[in-house]
Amino acid sequence: MAARIAVLASGGGTNLQAIIDYYAGIGNPACGIVLVASNRAQAGALERARAAGIPAEVFDSTDDGTTLGTLLRRWSVDLVVLAGYLKHIPAPIIRDYRGRIINIHPGLLPDFGGPGMYGARVHAAVLASGATTTGLTIHFVDDEYDRGPVIAQWRVRVKIDDTAESLAGRVLSAEHIVYPRVVDIVAALNSSGLTADF
């Protein structure tokens, strides 16, 4: 039986859309996503979910995780996928879903990660550092921002005339290819009873 996936998103949901499209392309449009949830009622990800026939809900991210935990249990979620979700995951959720929460970061961790490092801030920091490569990191989520065990990374070359915007575009294009495939692998392992042990 496929793992029951919840996708958490705070923004437009382009990585969510990439996951939906990936599964539709391989003939499995249900793709195990049973819920898309956001801390923002206006998040574009919710509209993308509804358009794909996936339940979409809003939850309160200001409590200790009680609201989110209740939501995940109600939908019998096995795997939590963060797709542009910007809030810290509360400790009770980390405990209950340890080894079953994954995130994508638009940089090569451990560099350019941590609290406040997301989106354009990451790309601006990469350019300011003079780095010649950047990329994306998919990792398990633990108690600290961007510090969980790395699952996969993909490198993207930094061009000499790059701006934060142009660099972000190339990294995002790579995210849309890599993330759905890694989600699929982790979900398959999860449905086989194999979760990360850390």
N, C-alpha and C positions, 0 to 999 in steps of 0.2 A: 504494500500500500504506500502511496506517495506521502512524503512528509507534508504536513499542513503548515503552510508558510504564511506569516504575517509580515507585511512590508510597512515600515514606519518611515514617513517622509514629512518634511516641513515646507517644502517648496514646490516647484513646478512638476517634478516627477519624471524627468527624462530618463533616469536610470530605471525607474519602475516601468516606463514604457518599453525600454529596451528588453527588460525581462519578459514582459507580456508578449512582445513581438517575437522574441527568441522561441518561446514555447509554442506560439502559434505557428511559427515556421517549421517546427519539427512535428507538427500534427497533434500537439497536446495543448490546446488553448486554455484548458483549466489550470494547467501548470502547477497545481497544488497551492496556489495563492488563495487562501480562504478569507483574507482580510487585508485591507489597506487602511491604516490609521494615521491620523495626524494630530499634532497639538495646535494646528491652525485651521480654523473652519474654511478659510479662503485658499488653502493650499491647492495648487493645480493638480497635484497628485490624486486628490480625491475625485476630481472630475475625470481624470484618466481612468481611474478604477471603475467608476460608474459606467463610463462608456464601454468598458470591457466586460461589464456584467459582474464585477467583483464588489462585494460589500465594502462600503467605505464609512468609517466612523471617526468622530472627533473625540479626543480625551483630554483630561486635565493633566498637564505635565508638571504642575506646581506642587502636587502632593508627594508623598513618600513612595510612590509607585503603586499605591492601592488601586487607583483607577485603571492604570495600564494593566496591572496584574489581573484584575477582574475581567478586563476585556480579552486578554490572551487566553485565560482559562475558559471563558464563555465560548470561544471559537476553537478550543482544543488545539492550540497552536503548538507545533513541534519545533519550528525554526523561525527565528526573528531576523529579518533582513533590514538593515538600515540603508536607506537610499536618500541621502540628503536630509537626514534627521539630525538637527543641530543641538538637541538638549542632552544633558548628561543622563545616562540610564541609571535609575535608582538602584541602590544596593540590593534590595529584595528581589528585583527582577534579575540582576546579575547572578545572584545566588540560585534562583529557581531555574534559570535558563543557561547556566554556565556551560560553555562549549557549544551553545546553540544560538548564539547571537553573532552575526557578522556585519561588518561595516566596510565601506570603501572610502579611502582617503585620497585626495588628488595630489599626492606627493609620495616620495619614497621614504617611508618611515624607517628609522626613527627621526630622520631630519624633517624639519618643517611640520611638526605635529604638536599636539597639546592643546590646552584650553585657548579658545579664540582663533585657532588656526584652521580656517576653512575657506573654501571658495577662492575668491580673488586674492585674499590675504596670503594664501599659500603660494600662489604663482608670483606675486610681487616679491615675496621673500626669496624665492628661488632666483629670480632675476637679480635682486640686490646682492645675493651671495656670489654671483659670478659662476654658478654651477653650469656645467655643459650638458648635463642630463637631468631629467626629472622623471615623472611617471605617475603611477598609481600603485596603491597598496590595498589589498584586501586582507582584513585581519579579524580575528575573534575579538570580541569586546569583553574587557574586564573592568575593574574599578576605576582605572585611570584613562583619560582621553588618549586614544591613539597608541596605547602601550600593550595591547593584547597580542598574542602570538600571530605572526604573519602567516597567511595562507598562500598568497601569491602576490607577485609584483610584476609590473610591465614598465619598461623604460621608454621614455620619449625624449628625443634630442631637443635641446634648447638651441634655437637659431639666433644668430647674432643680432638680427633686427626684431626679435620677438618683443611684444608687449605682453602685459599680464593677460590681456584679452585674447590675443592670438595663441598664446601658450595654453590658456584654459581651453580653447576650442579643440586643440589637438589632443590634450589629455582626456577631455570629455569624450571625444570620438573613440579613443582607446577604451575608456570605461564602458561604453555601450557595447563593445565587442567582448571584453574580458569578463565583466561582472556577471552577466547572465549565465555564462558557462561555468563559472566558479560556484554560483548559487546552485546550479543544477547538480554539480558534483557533491557539494556539501549536503544538499537535500537527499541525494541518493544514498550517501553514507549514513545520514541520519535515519532514513527509513529502514536501513539495514541494522540499526541499533549501534552504529559506530559514531560516537561523538568525541570531540576533542577532550583530552585529559590534561588539564593544566591548573 
